[in-house]
Amino acid sequence: EFEHEFLPYYYAHMYEYTVLREGVIEVLEQLKGRYRLGILSNGDSFSQHAKIAKTGIEGYFDAVMVSNDCGIDKPDVRIFHMMCEQLGVKEKECVMIGDVFSSDVLGAVSSGMTPIWIRRDLDRPCHFYRGYCIQSPKEILKILEEIEKEVTA
């Protein structure tokens, strides 16, 4: 009973509470035009697109893909490949930045991308993960510089 009442409300209104993390706009300003940028989001079409619209970030991105629009959820590699195709880049050239380890990081690794994990819960153990980890959006810029140095070396 609760589920039937709550879920429709949740999906219809959750976007209203969406806020950007501190520093996101500043980082997007520096990335836009320098890289091809995409949003790859799991979820229902209405709420995901509404969250993107509410934050006003869509103009920074070259492609936006919501799993419900194409019928494939992360970590399925097909959705990662579809995003690369939309962006006109190869998977090995892509960096996937995400906060859900099971869908974002594992999906990126499986599809041949470099993951950057936004690790929110510092208490959660992750000693087996040796990839890039951040807490702040501004750390993305330093990591991208590192990756570029490795590629050109």
N, C-alpha and C positions, 0 to 999 in steps of 0.2 A: 504494500500500500504506500509506504513512505517513498519507495523508489519511483513509483508511478507519478507521484505528485512532485517530488523534488527534482528529478532529472530533467524534465521539460523546463522547469524554471531555471535550473542551473545552466543548461545549454543556451537558453534565451537571454540570460542576463550576466553570465560570468564575465563577458568581455568588458562590462562596465567598470570592473575593478582592476583592470589591467593597467599596470604602470611600468615604465621602463626603468631598468637599473641605472644608477648614476654613471654617467660617462658614455652611455650608448650613443647618443647623438654625436658627441665629439669624435668618437671612434669612427662612426659611419661617415662623417664629414671627411675624415682622412682616407678612408678606404674607397669611397665613391670615386669613380673615374680612374683609379689606379688598378682596381681589380673588378672582375665580373662578380656581382653579388646576387645571391639567391636566398630565399626563405623556403625551407622545407619543413613542414609542420604536420604532425599527426593530429587528427581530430576531425570534428564535424565541420563542414564547410562554413555554415553561418557564423559560429562563434570564432573560428580561427580568422576568417576574413574580417570580422567585426573587431577583433583585438588588434589586428594589423592597422585597420583604418583608424581606430581610436588613438593609437600611439602616433599616427602620422608619419610612419617610417617607410611606407610603401615606395615612395619616390626615390629612395636610396637603392632600391633593388632592381636588377635586370629581369628577374623571374621570381614568381611566387607560386609554390605548389603545396596544396593541402591534400593530405592523404585521402580524405573522403571524396575529393573531386576526381581522383583517378582510380580509386578502389584498391590502392596498395598502401600498406602502412610500413613505416620504418620498423624494424631493421631490414626489411626485404630489399635486397640489392637493386631490384628493378626500379624502385622509386629514386634511388641515388643516381642510377644510370640515366633515368629520364631527366633529372635535374641537370646533369652534365650536358646532356644533349640540348636542352633548352638554353643553357648558358654558352654552348659552343666550346666546351673545354673537355679535356681528358680527365678521367678519374684521378690519375696519378698527379695531376696538376692542381687538384682540389684540396681545400681544407674544409672540414666540417666542424663547425663550432656548435656544441649542444650541451644541454644539462642533464639529459637522461642517458645514463651509461648503456642500458640495455638496448635502446633504440638508436641513439645518435652515435655513440662511440663504436659499438659493435657493428652497426650498419656501415659506418664509414670504413672501418678496417676491412670488413668483408668485401666492400666494393672497390677497394684500392685507394681510398682517400686517406689523408692525414687527419686524424681527429684532434680537436682541442676540447677537452672536457671542462665545462664550467662546473666546478665541484662546490656545491652549496653546503653540504653537510660534512664538515671537517672531521666529525667523530666517526663517520662511516669508514670502515677500513677499505683501503684500495692499494695495499702493498704489492699486489700482482700487476697493477697497471703501471707501465713505464713510459707512457706517452705524455704529451703536453697536458698540463692542468692549470686552470686559472681560477681566481676568485673575482677578479675585476675585469670589466671589458677593456680597460686600457692596456692590460697585459697582452692582448691580442697583437698589438702593434709590434712589441718586442719579439714575440714568437714568429711572426711573419718575417721579420728581418732575419732571424736565425735561419729559418727555412730557406730564404732567398740566398743567404751566404752558403748554405750547404749545397744548394743546387748549382751555384756558379763556381764552387770550389773544385 
